[in-house]
Amino acid sequence: MNVVRKPTVLMERFPYRYVQVGTLEINGKPDCRIQKVDSYTGRYRDMYLCDNEMQLMTAMEDFDYTCWLDPDRVPAYVKIVLVEPIELVQLVPQNYLLLWLLE
């Protein structure tokens, strides 16, 4: 018999929240999940079922890792490169332009 348990919210960072939903029957370990807000209904749905607590803790500490796990292909680990300005574009001497490069 499946019993629906209310999730315990460990941390919330919009549009994600990190929850623990009881324990797994197979090994007795905590059932850790990352949920995401459904843009249509406004309710949280399971986005990713974590393998263990360590993976959930890593996702809570590193927001880019959570984005990387998102099946909606949210940009993660965006690379920032400092480039010296080109002389034609040089408005203020010795300033640097920030170029956001998506990989």
Contact map, one row per residue, 1 for C-alpha under 8 A:
1110000000000000000000000000000000000000000000000000000000000000000000000000000000000000000000000000000
1111000000000000000000000000000000000000000000000000000000000000000000000000000000000000000000000000000
1111100000000000000000000000000000000000000000000000000000000000000000000000000000000000000000000000000
0111110000000000000000000000000000000000000000000000000000000000000000000000000000000000000000000000000
0011111000000000000011000000000000000000000000000000000000000000000000000000000000000000000000000000000
0001111100000000000010000000000000000000000000000000000000000000000000000000000000000000000000000000000
0000111110000000001111000000000000000000000000000000000000000000000000000000000000000000000000000000000
0000011111000000001110000000000000000000000000000000000000000000000000000000000000000000000000000000000
0000001111110000111100000000000000000000000000000000000000000000000000000000000000000000000000000000000
0000000111110000111100000000000000000000000000000000000000000000000000000000000000000000000000000000000
0000000011111000111000000000000000000000000000000000000000010000000000000000000000000000000000000000000
0000000011111101110000000000000000000000000000000000000000000000000000000000000000000000000000000000000
0000000000111111100000000000000000000000000000000000000000000000000000000000000000000000000000000000000
0000000000011111100000000000000000001000000000000000000000000000000000000000000000000000000000000000000
0000000000001111100000000000000000011000000000000000000000000000000000000000000000000000000000000000000
0000000000011111110000000000000001111000000000000000000000000000000000000000000000000000000000000000000
0000000011111111111000000000000001110000000000000000000000000000000000000000000000000000000000000000000
0000000011110001111100000000000111100000000000000000000100010000000000000000000000000000000000000000000
0000001111100000111110000000000111100000000000000000000000000000000000000000000000000000000000000000000
0000001111000000011111000000011110000000000000000000000000000000000000000000000000000000000000000000000
0000111100000000001111100000011110000000000000000000000000000000000000000000000000000000000000000000000
0000101000000000000111110000011000000000000000000000000000000000000000000000000000000000000000000000000
0000000000000000000011111001111000000000000000000000000000000000000000000000000000000000000000000000000
0000000000000000000001111111111000000000000000000000000000000000000000000000000000000000000000000000000
0000000000000000000000111111100000000000000000000000000000000000000000000000000000000000000000000000000
0000000000000000000000011111000000000000000000000000000000000000000000000000000000000000000000000000000
0000000000000000000000011111100000000000000000000000000000000000000000000000000000000000000000000000000
0000000000000000000000111111110000000000000000000000000000000000000000000000000000000000000000000000000
0000000000000000000000111011111000000000000000000001000000000000000000000000000000000000000000000000000
0000000000000000000111110001111100000000000000000001100000000000000000000000000000000000000000000000000
0000000000000000000111110000111110000000000000001101000000000000000000000000000000000000000000000000000
0000000000000000011110000000011111000000000000001111100100000000000000000000000000000000000000000000000
0000000000000000011110000000001111100000000001111100000100000000000000000000000000000000000000000000000
0000000000000001111000000000000111110000000001111100000100000000000000000000000000000000000000000000000
0000000000000001111000000000000011111000000111110000000000000000000000000000000000000000000000000000000
0000000000000011100000000000000001111100000111100000000000000000000000000000000000000000000000000000000
0000000000000111000000000000000000111110011110000000000000000000000000000000000000000000000000000000000
0000000000000000000000000000000000011111111110000000000000000000000000000000000000000000000000000000000
0000000000000000000000000000000000001111111000000000000000000000000000000000000000000000000000000000000
0000000000000000000000000000000000000111110000000000000000000000000000000000000000000000000000000000000
0000000000000000000000000000000000000111111000000000000000000000000000000000000000000000000000000000000
0000000000000000000000000000000000001111111100000000000000000000000000000000000000000000000000000000000
0000000000000000000000000000000000001110111110000000000000000000000000000000000000000000000000000000000
0000000000000000000000000000000000111100011111000000000000000000000000000000000000000000000000000000000
0000000000000000000000000000000000111100001111100000000000000000000000000000000000000000000000000000000
0000000000000000000000000000000011110000000111111000000000000000000000000000000000000000000000000000000
0000000000000000000000000000000011110000000011111000000000000000000001100000000000000000000000000000000
0000000000000000000000000000000011100000000001111100000000000000000011000000000000000000000000000000000
0000000000000000000000000000001111000000000001111110000000000000000000000000000000000000000000000000000
0000000000000000000000000000001111000000000000011111101100000000000000000000000000000000000000000000000
0000000000000000000000000000000100000000000000001111101000000000000000000000000000000000000000000000000
0000000000000000000000000000111100000000000000000111111100000000000000000000000000000000000000000000000
0000000000000000000000000000010100000000000000000111111110000000000000000000000000000000000000000000000
0000000000000000000000000000000000000000000000000001111111000000000000000000000000000000000000000000000
0000000000000000000000000000000000000000000000000111111111100000000000000000000000000000000000000000000
0000000000000000010000000000000111000000000000000101111111110000000000000000000000000000000000000000000
0000000000000000000000000000000000000000000000000000111111111000000000000000000000000000000000000000000
0000000000000000000000000000000000000000000000000000011111111100100000000000000000000000000000000000000
0000000000000000000000000000000000000000000000000000001111111111110000000000000000000000000000000000000
0000000000100000010000000000000000000000000000000000000111111110010000000000000000000000000000000000000
0000000000000000000000000000000000000000000000000000000011111110000000000000000000000000000000000000000
0000000000000000000000000000000000000000000000000000000001111111110000000000000000000000000000000000000
0000000000000000000000000000000000000000000000000000000000111111111000000000000000000000000000000000000
0000000000000000000000000000000000000000000000000000000000100111111100000001100000000000000000000000000
0000000000000000000000000000000000000000000000000000000001100111111110000001100000000000000000000000000
0000000000000000000000000000000000000000000000000000000000110111111111000000000000000000000000000000000
0000000000000000000000000000000000000000000000000000000000000011111111001111000000000000000000000000000
0000000000000000000000000000000000000000000000000000000000000001111111001111100000000000000000000000000
0000000000000000000000000000000000000000000000010000000000000000111111100000000000000000000000000000000
0000000000000000000000000000000000000000000000110000000000000000011111111100000000000000000000000000000
0000000000000000000000000000000000000000000000100000000000000000000011111100000000000000000000000000000
0000000000000000000000000000000000000000000000000000000000000000000001111100000000000000000000000000000
0000000000000000000000000000000000000000000000000000000000000000001101111110000000000000000000000000000
0000000000000000000000000000000000000000000000000000000000000000001101111111000000000000000000000000000
0000000000000000000000000000000000000000000000000000000000000000001100001111110000000000000000000000010
0000000000000000000000000000000000000000000000000000000000000001101100000111110000000000000000000000000
0000000000000000000000000000000000000000000000000000000000000001100100000011111000000000000000000000000
0000000000000000000000000000000000000000000000000000000000000000000000000011111100000000000000000001111
0000000000000000000000000000000000000000000000000000000000000000000000000000111110000000000000000001111
0000000000000000000000000000000000000000000000000000000000000000000000000000011111000000000000000111100
0000000000000000000000000000000000000000000000000000000000000000000000000000001111100000000000000111100
0000000000000000000000000000000000000000000000000000000000000000000000000000000111110000000000011110000
0000000000000000000000000000000000000000000000000000000000000000000000000000000011111000000000011110000
0000000000000000000000000000000000000000000000000000000000000000000000000000000001111100000001111000000
0000000000000000000000000000000000000000000000000000000000000000000000000000000000111110110001111000000
0000000000000000000000000000000000000000000000000000000000000000000000000000000000011111110000000000000
0000000000000000000000000000000000000000000000000000000000000000000000000000000000001111110000000000000
0000000000000000000000000000000000000000000000000000000000000000000000000000000000000111110000000000000
0000000000000000000000000000000000000000000000000000000000000000000000000000000000001111111000000000000
0000000000000000000000000000000000000000000000000000000000000000000000000000000000001111111110000000000
0000000000000000000000000000000000000000000000000000000000000000000000000000000000000000111110000000000
0000000000000000000000000000000000000000000000000000000000000000000000000000000000000000011111100000000
0000000000000000000000000000000000000000000000000000000000000000000000000000000000000000011111100000000
0000000000000000000000000000000000000000000000000000000000000000000000000000000000011000000111110000000
0000000000000000000000000000000000000000000000000000000000000000000000000000000000011000000111111000000
0000000000000000000000000000000000000000000000000000000000000000000000000000000001111000000001111100000
0000000000000000000000000000000000000000000000000000000000000000000000000000000001111000000000111110000
0000000000000000000000000000000000000000000000000000000000000000000000000000000111100000000000011111000
0000000000000000000000000000000000000000000000000000000000000000000000000000000111100000000000001111100
0000000000000000000000000000000000000000000000000000000000000000000000000000011110000000000000000111110
0000000000000000000000000000000000000000000000000000000000000000000000000000011110000000000000000011111
0000000000000000000000000000000000000000000000000000000000000000000000000010011000000000000000000001111
0000000000000000000000000000000000000000000000000000000000000000000000000000011000000000000000000000111
